[in-house]
Amino acid sequence: MSAISKSIDIDRTPEDVYSYVTDPTHLPEWQDSALSAVPMGDLPVHVGSRFLVTRRIGRRRIPTTMEYTAMDPPRSWHVHGVDGPVRPDVRGRIDPLDGGTRSRVTLSVDFEGHGMGRALVPLVVKPVVRKEMPRGEEKLKHLLEHSAS
């Protein structure tokens, strides 16, 4: 399956954006389906760090353990689901704009379905994510542009 990819420009530095988006405790603030995100170790995260995210997909609450597999501050990160019926694969990239005073954030999400997740990915998960991603990026933009530095 092909990844879902969206970009948005944010009036914050790449460092500010990276710090916020790679802290899993912030996920429920800007992603509608994220009910909770709990680190499984100390913050800040690093390659190998894991966190448990519980999402509402349709009527289901789906817990998934996510692991940071790559981090290149403040440019990019990669997290991958390591369990659960639906395993997200998320890649993020931050490109500096206007001499580094602004940022373009690009998120790319794909999924692996396991067991019942094979049916959920194309029928439920991807349609929900296609609707949620633009709202999530707008919330992210609002939160970062209207919070204290």
DRENPA-3360 file (N, C-alpha, C; in nm, 2 decimals, always signed):
BEGIN
1 = MSAISKSI = +0.08/-0.12/+0.00/+0.00/+0.00/+0.00/+0.09/+0.12/+0.00 ~ +0.03/+0.23/-0.05/+0.11/+0.36/-0.05/+0.09/+0.44/+0.07 ~ +0.19/+0.51/+0.11/+0.19/+0.60/+0.23/+0.10/+0.72/+0.20 ~ +0.04/+0.77/+0.31/-0.03/+0.89/+0.31/+0.06/+1.00/+0.35 ~ +0.08/+1.11/+0.27/+0.18/+1.21/+0.30/+0.11/+1.35/+0.30 ~ +0.14/+1.43/+0.40/+0.09/+1.57/+0.40/+0.20/+1.66/+0.45 ~ +0.20/+1.79/+0.41/+0.30/+1.89/+0.46/+0.22/+2.01/+0.51 ~ +0.29/+2.08/+0.60/+0.23/+2.21/+0.65/+0.35/+2.30/+0.69;
9 = DIDRTPED = +0.33/+2.43/+0.67/+0.43/+2.53/+0.71/+0.39/+2.58/+0.84 ~ +0.49/+2.59/+0.93/+0.47/+2.64/+1.07/+0.57/+2.75/+1.10 ~ +0.52/+2.85/+1.16/+0.60/+2.97/+1.20/+0.68/+2.94/+1.33 ~ +0.76/+2.84/+1.33/+0.85/+2.81/+1.44/+0.98/+2.75/+1.38 ~ +1.09/+2.75/+1.46/+1.21/+2.70/+1.41/+1.20/+2.55/+1.40 ~ +1.29/+2.49/+1.31/+1.29/+2.34/+1.31/+1.32/+2.28/+1.44 ~ +1.41/+2.34/+1.52/+1.44/+2.28/+1.65/+1.31/+2.28/+1.74 ~ +1.24/+2.39/+1.74/+1.11/+2.39/+1.82/+1.01/+2.28/+1.78;
17 = VYSYVTDP = +0.99/+2.27/+1.65/+0.90/+2.18/+1.59/+0.95/+2.04/+1.62 ~ +1.07/+2.01/+1.60/+1.13/+1.87/+1.62/+1.11/+1.83/+1.77 ~ +1.14/+1.92/+1.86/+1.13/+1.89/+2.00/+0.99/+1.85/+2.04 ~ +0.89/+1.92/+1.98/+0.75/+1.90/+2.01/+0.70/+1.77/+1.95 ~ +0.72/+1.75/+1.82/+0.66/+1.64/+1.75/+0.73/+1.50/+1.79 ~ +0.85/+1.51/+1.83/+0.92/+1.38/+1.87/+0.89/+1.34/+2.02 ~ +0.83/+1.43/+2.09/+0.79/+1.39/+2.23/+0.66/+1.32/+2.22 ~ +0.65/+1.19/+2.25/+0.52/+1.12/+2.23/+0.41/+1.17/+2.32;
25 = THLPEWQD = +0.45/+1.23/+2.43/+0.34/+1.27/+2.53/+0.25/+1.38/+2.46 ~ +0.30/+1.45/+2.36/+0.22/+1.55/+2.29/+0.12/+1.49/+2.19 ~ +0.13/+1.37/+2.15/+0.04/+1.31/+2.04/-0.11/+1.34/+2.07 ~ -0.16/+1.31/+2.19/-0.30/+1.34/+2.21/-0.34/+1.48/+2.19 ~ -0.25/+1.58/+2.20/-0.28/+1.72/+2.19/-0.31/+1.76/+2.04 ~ -0.25/+1.69/+1.95/-0.27/+1.73/+1.81/-0.33/+1.62/+1.72 ~ -0.34/+1.49/+1.76/-0.39/+1.39/+1.68/-0.52/+1.34/+1.74 ~ -0.63/+1.36/+1.67/-0.76/+1.32/+1.72/-0.78/+1.18/+1.77;
33 = SALSAVPM = -0.72/+1.08/+1.70/-0.74/+0.94/+1.73/-0.65/+0.90/+1.85 ~ -0.55/+0.97/+1.88/-0.46/+0.93/+1.99/-0.53/+0.96/+2.13 ~ -0.56/+0.86/+2.20/-0.62/+0.88/+2.33/-0.52/+0.89/+2.44 ~ -0.40/+0.82/+2.42/-0.29/+0.84/+2.52/-0.16/+0.79/+2.45 ~ -0.05/+0.85/+2.50/+0.08/+0.81/+2.45/+0.17/+0.81/+2.57 ~ +0.22/+0.70/+2.61/+0.30/+0.68/+2.73/+0.44/+0.63/+2.70 ~ +0.55/+0.71/+2.73/+0.68/+0.66/+2.71/+0.71/+0.54/+2.79 ~ +0.79/+0.45/+2.73/+0.83/+0.33/+2.80/+0.98/+0.34/+2.84;
41 = GDLPVHVG = +1.01/+0.45/+2.90/+1.15/+0.49/+2.94/+1.16/+0.64/+2.96 ~ +1.28/+0.68/+2.97/+1.30/+0.82/+3.00/+1.29/+0.91/+2.87 ~ +1.25/+1.03/+2.89/+1.26/+1.14/+2.79/+1.39/+1.21/+2.80 ~ +1.44/+1.27/+2.70/+1.39/+1.27/+2.57/+1.42/+1.14/+2.50 ~ +1.34/+1.12/+2.40/+1.35/+0.99/+2.32/+1.48/+0.99/+2.24 ~ +1.51/+0.86/+2.20/+1.63/+0.84/+2.12/+1.60/+0.71/+2.04 ~ +1.69/+0.68/+1.94/+1.67/+0.56/+1.86/+1.66/+0.44/+1.96 ~ +1.56/+0.36/+1.95/+1.54/+0.25/+2.03/+1.43/+0.28/+2.14;
49 = SRFLVTRR = +1.40/+0.41/+2.17/+1.29/+0.44/+2.26/+1.16/+0.39/+2.21 ~ +1.08/+0.35/+2.31/+0.95/+0.30/+2.28/+0.84/+0.37/+2.36 ~ +0.72/+0.38/+2.30/+0.61/+0.43/+2.37/+0.48/+0.35/+2.33 ~ +0.39/+0.35/+2.42/+0.26/+0.29/+2.40/+0.16/+0.39/+2.36 ~ +0.10/+0.38/+2.24/+0.00/+0.48/+2.20/-0.13/+0.40/+2.19 ~ -0.24/+0.45/+2.25/-0.37/+0.39/+2.23/-0.45/+0.49/+2.15 ~ -0.51/+0.43/+2.04/-0.59/+0.51/+1.94/-0.73/+0.45/+1.94 ~ -0.82/+0.54/+1.90/-0.95/+0.50/+1.87/-0.96/+0.50/+1.72;
57 = IGRRRIPT = -0.99/+0.38/+1.67/-1.01/+0.36/+1.53/-1.15/+0.31/+1.51 ~ -1.24/+0.39/+1.46/-1.38/+0.35/+1.46/-1.43/+0.34/+1.61 ~ -1.48/+0.22/+1.64/-1.53/+0.20/+1.78/-1.43/+0.13/+1.87 ~ -1.32/+0.10/+1.81/-1.21/+0.02/+1.88/-1.11/+0.11/+1.94 ~ -1.06/+0.06/+2.05/-0.94/+0.12/+2.12/-0.82/+0.02/+2.08 ~ -0.72/+0.07/+2.01/-0.62/-0.01/+1.96/-0.48/+0.04/+2.02 ~ -0.43/-0.04/+2.11/-0.29/-0.01/+2.17/-0.18/-0.06/+2.08 ~ -0.08/+0.02/+2.06/+0.03/-0.02/+1.98/+0.16/+0.03/+2.04;
65 = TMEYTAMD = +0.26/-0.06/+2.05/+0.39/-0.01/+2.09/+0.47/+0.04/+1.97 ~ +0.51/+0.16/+1.98/+0.59/+0.23/+1.88/+0.73/+0.24/+1.92 ~ +0.82/+0.23/+1.82/+0.97/+0.24/+1.85/+1.03/+0.34/+1.75 ~ +1.11/+0.43/+1.81/+1.19/+0.52/+1.72/+1.31/+0.44/+1.66 ~ +1.31/+0.44/+1.53/+1.41/+0.36/+1.45/+1.51/+0.45/+1.39 ~ +1.49/+0.58/+1.38/+1.58/+0.67/+1.33/+1.55/+0.81/+1.38 ~ +1.65/+0.89/+1.41/+1.63/+1.03/+1.45/+1.75/+1.11/+1.40 ~ +1.72/+1.22/+1.34/+1.83/+1.31/+1.29/+1.78/+1.46/+1.32;
73 = PPRSWHVH = +1.80/+1.50/+1.45/+1.75/+1.63/+1.49/+1.82/+1.74/+1.42 ~ +1.75/+1.85/+1.38/+1.61/+1.87/+1.38/+1.54/+1.84/+1.25 ~ +1.60/+1.74/+1.17/+1.55/+1.72/+1.04/+1.45/+1.61/+1.02 ~ +1.47/+1.50/+1.08/+1.38/+1.38/+1.05/+1.38/+1.28/+1.16 ~ +1.27/+1.20/+1.16/+1.26/+1.09/+1.25/+1.17/+0.98/+1.19 ~ +1.18/+0.86/+1.24/+1.11/+0.75/+1.19/+1.06/+0.66/+1.31 ~ +0.93/+0.64/+1.32/+0.88/+0.55/+1.42/+0.80/+0.44/+1.36 ~ +0.81/+0.32/+1.42/+0.74/+0.20/+1.36/+0.67/+0.12/+1.47;
81 = GVDGPVRP = +0.55/+0.08/+1.44/+0.48/-0.01/+1.53/+0.54/-0.14/+1.54 ~ +0.55/-0.20/+1.66/+0.62/-0.33/+1.67/+0.52/-0.44/+1.72 ~ +0.40/-0.40/+1.75/+0.30/-0.50/+1.79/+0.16/-0.45/+1.75 ~ +0.06/-0.53/+1.78/-0.08/-0.49/+1.75/-0.12/-0.53/+1.61 ~ -0.25/-0.52/+1.59/-0.31/-0.56/+1.46/-0.28/-0.47/+1.35 ~ -0.26/-0.34/+1.38/-0.23/-0.23/+1.29/-0.10/-0.17/+1.33 ~ +0.00/-0.18/+1.25/+0.14/-0.13/+1.28/+0.17/-0.01/+1.19 ~ +0.16/+0.11/+1.25/+0.20/+0.23/+1.17/+0.35/+0.24/+1.14;
89 = DVRGRIDP = +0.38/+0.30/+1.03/+0.51/+0.33/+0.99/+0.51/+0.48/+0.96 ~ +0.57/+0.56/+1.05/+0.56/+0.71/+1.04/+0.70/+0.77/+1.01 ~ +0.71/+0.85/+0.91/+0.83/+0.92/+0.88/+0.80/+1.07/+0.88 ~ +0.88/+1.14/+0.95/+0.86/+1.29/+0.96/+0.99/+1.36/+0.91 ~ +0.97/+1.47/+0.84/+1.08/+1.55/+0.79/+1.05/+1.70/+0.82 ~ +1.15/+1.77/+0.86/+1.13/+1.91/+0.88/+1.23/+1.99/+0.79 ~ +1.18/+2.07/+0.70/+1.27/+2.15/+0.62/+1.27/+2.30/+0.67 ~ +1.38/+2.36/+0.69/+1.39/+2.50/+0.73/+1.34/+2.59/+0.62;
97 = LDGGTRSR = +1.27/+2.69/+0.66/+1.22/+2.80/+0.57/+1.27/+2.93/+0.62 ~ +1.28/+3.03/+0.53/+1.32/+3.17/+0.57/+1.43/+3.17/+0.66 ~ +1.54/+3.11/+0.62/+1.66/+3.11/+0.71/+1.65/+3.04/+0.84 ~ +1.56/+2.95/+0.85/+1.54/+2.87/+0.97/+1.45/+2.93/+1.07 ~ +1.38/+3.03/+1.04/+1.28/+3.09/+1.13/+1.15/+3.03/+1.12 ~ +1.12/+2.95/+1.01/+1.00/+2.88/+0.99/+1.03/+2.74/+0.95 ~ +0.93/+2.65/+0.95/+0.95/+2.51/+0.91/+0.84/+2.45/+0.82 ~ +0.88/+2.37/+0.74/+0.78/+2.29/+0.66/+0.79/+2.14/+0.72;
105 = VTLSVDFE = +0.68/+2.10/+0.77/+0.67/+1.96/+0.83/+0.60/+1.87/+0.73 ~ +0.67/+1.76/+0.70/+0.60/+1.66/+0.61/+0.59/+1.53/+0.69 ~ +0.47/+1.48/+0.70/+0.45/+1.35/+0.77/+0.40/+1.25/+0.66 ~ +0.46/+1.13/+0.67/+0.42/+1.02/+0.58/+0.39/+0.90/+0.66 ~ +0.27/+0.85/+0.64/+0.22/+0.74/+0.73/+0.18/+0.62/+0.64 ~ +0.22/+0.50/+0.67/+0.18/+0.38/+0.61/+0.15/+0.28/+0.72 ~ +0.09/+0.17/+0.68/+0.04/+0.07/+0.78/+0.07/-0.07/+0.74 ~ +0.10/-0.16/+0.83/+0.11/-0.30/+0.81/-0.01/-0.36/+0.89;
113 = GHGMGRAL = -0.09/-0.44/+0.83/-0.20/-0.51/+0.90/-0.16/-0.65/+0.94 ~ -0.19/-0.69/+1.06/-0.16/-0.83/+1.11/-0.29/-0.88/+1.17 ~ -0.32/-1.01/+1.13/-0.45/-1.07/+1.18/-0.56/-0.99/+1.13 ~ -0.65/-0.95/+1.23/-0.77/-0.87/+1.19/-0.73/-0.73/+1.13 ~ -0.61/-0.69/+1.16/-0.56/-0.56/+1.10/-0.55/-0.56/+0.95 ~ -0.54/-0.68/+0.89/-0.53/-0.68/+0.74/-0.66/-0.62/+0.68 ~ -0.77/-0.65/+0.74/-0.90/-0.60/+0.69/-0.92/-0.45/+0.74 ~ -0.87/-0.42/+0.86/-0.89/-0.29/+0.91/-0.82/-0.18/+0.83;
121 = VPLVVKPV = -0.69/-0.21/+0.79/-0.61/-0.11/+0.73/-0.68/-0.04/+0.61 ~ -0.72/-0.12/+0.50/-0.78/-0.05/+0.39/-0.92/+0.00/+0.41 ~ -1.00/-0.07/+0.50/-1.14/-0.04/+0.51/-1.17/+0.07/+0.62 ~ -1.09/+0.07/+0.72/-1.11/+0.17/+0.83/-1.00/+0.26/+0.86 ~ -0.88/+0.21/+0.87/-0.77/+0.29/+0.92/-0.73/+0.39/+0.82 ~ -0.70/+0.36/+0.70/-0.65/+0.45/+0.60/-0.76/+0.56/+0.57 ~ -0.89/+0.53/+0.56/-0.98/+0.64/+0.54/-0.99/+0.74/+0.66 ~ -0.98/+0.68/+0.78/-0.98/+0.77/+0.90/-0.86/+0.86/+0.90;
129 = VRKEMPRG = -0.74/+0.80/+0.87/-0.62/+0.88/+0.87/-0.62/+0.99/+0.76 ~ -0.67/+0.95/+0.65/-0.68/+1.06/+0.54/-0.76/+1.18/+0.58 ~ -0.87/+1.15/+0.66/-0.95/+1.26/+0.71/-0.88/+1.33/+0.83 ~ -0.81/+1.26/+0.91/-0.76/+1.31/+1.04/-0.63/+1.39/+1.01 ~ -0.54/+1.35/+0.92/-0.41/+1.41/+0.90/-0.42/+1.56/+0.88 ~ -0.50/+1.61/+0.79/-0.50/+1.76/+0.77/-0.55/+1.83/+0.90 ~ -0.64/+1.78/+0.97/-0.69/+1.84/+1.10/-0.57/+1.84/+1.20 ~ -0.50/+1.72/+1.20/-0.39/+1.71/+1.30/-0.28/+1.81/+1.27;
137 = EEKLKHLL = -0.25/+1.83/+1.14/-0.14/+1.92/+1.11/-0.18/+2.06/+1.14 ~ -0.31/+2.10/+1.11/-0.36/+2.23/+1.15/-0.36/+2.25/+1.30 ~ -0.39/+2.15/+1.38/-0.38/+2.16/+1.53/-0.24/+2.18/+1.57 ~ -0.15/+2.10/+1.51/+0.00/+2.11/+1.54/+0.04/+2.25/+1.51 ~ +0.01/+2.31/+1.39/+0.05/+2.44/+1.36/+0.00/+2.54/+1.46 ~ -0.13/+2.53/+1.50/-0.19/+2.62/+1.59/-0.12/+2.61/+1.73 ~ -0.10/+2.49/+1.78/-0.04/+2.47/+1.91/+0.10/+2.53/+1.91 ~ +0.18/+2.51/+1.81/+0.32/+2.56/+1.80/+0.33/+2.71/+1.78;
145 = EHSAS = +0.24/+2.76/+1.70/+0.24/+2.91/+1.67/+0.18/+2.99/+1.78 ~ +0.10/+2.93/+1.87/+0.03/+3.01/+1.97/+0.08/+2.97/+2.11 ~ +0.19/+2.90/+2.12/+0.24/+2.87/+2.26/+0.36/+2.95/+2.28 ~ +0.40/+2.96/+2.41/+0.52/+3.04/+2.44/+0.64/+2.96/+2.39 ~ +0.74/+3.04/+2.35/+0.87/+2.98/+2.30/+0.94/+2.90/+2.41;
% end
